[in-house]
Amino acid sequence: MRLTDFWARLAEAFGPGYAASIASDQVLPELGGRTIEQALAAGEATHVVWRAVVAAYPDRVPARLR
C-alpha cells in the first residue's frame, strides 16, 4: 500500500481531523507501543501499520477499507 493510500484510508475511516490526532497521539500496542507516525517514521511497512489500525479499531474501519 502506498503511503498516500494509507493516509486516505485513515481519513476516510476517522475523518481528516480525527485521523491526524489518532496518528500522532494514540499509542497502539499492535505497533509495539508506538504511534502510527512513529511506526511509519521508523520504516514500518504501511500495510503492517494499517493492519494494526484495523485491529485496534475494528468497529471504526469499514469492511471495504480492510
N, C-alpha and C positions, 0 to 999 in steps of 0.2 A: 504494500500500500504506500502510495506517495504521501509525503508529509502534508501537502495541500489537501489531499483526500481525508487524511486523519482529522485535520482541523475543521474541515467542512462537516464531517460526520459528528464531531463533538458539538459543534454549533447547532446542528440540526437536532441533536438529541436533547441538548440542555438550554438552547438559546444562546446567542452570542455573548451576552454579558455574564451569564452564569457559567458558561463553558470556560471563559478566561479565568474566573475565580476558582473553579474546580482544578484547572490545570496548574495554577500557581499555589493554591492553598491546601488542597486536600492530599494528605499523605495516604497512599494506598499500600496495604500490606502485600498485595499481589505484585507490587513493584519493589519489594524489599525495603519498605518504609520510606520510599521516595515519592515526590510529587510527579505528576505527568511531565512537567517541564524539566525536572531534574533527570528523570529517566531518559527522556529524549536527548538532553544535552550530554548525557553520559554515553550516548550511542546505542541505546536500546532500540531495537527494530520497532517500527511503527505498528506492525501487526501484533507484536507482543504487548505493547502498551495498550492497544485497542482492546485486546482480549482481557487485559486487567481492568479496563474501564467497564466492559460488559459484565465481568464477574462481580465488580464492586457495586454496580448499579443495574441489576438485571431488570428492574421494573421501569427504569427510565429510558433504556435503549430499545427502540423498536426492533422487532424481529428482522425487518428488511435491512437494517443497518448492521446486523451482527455478522 
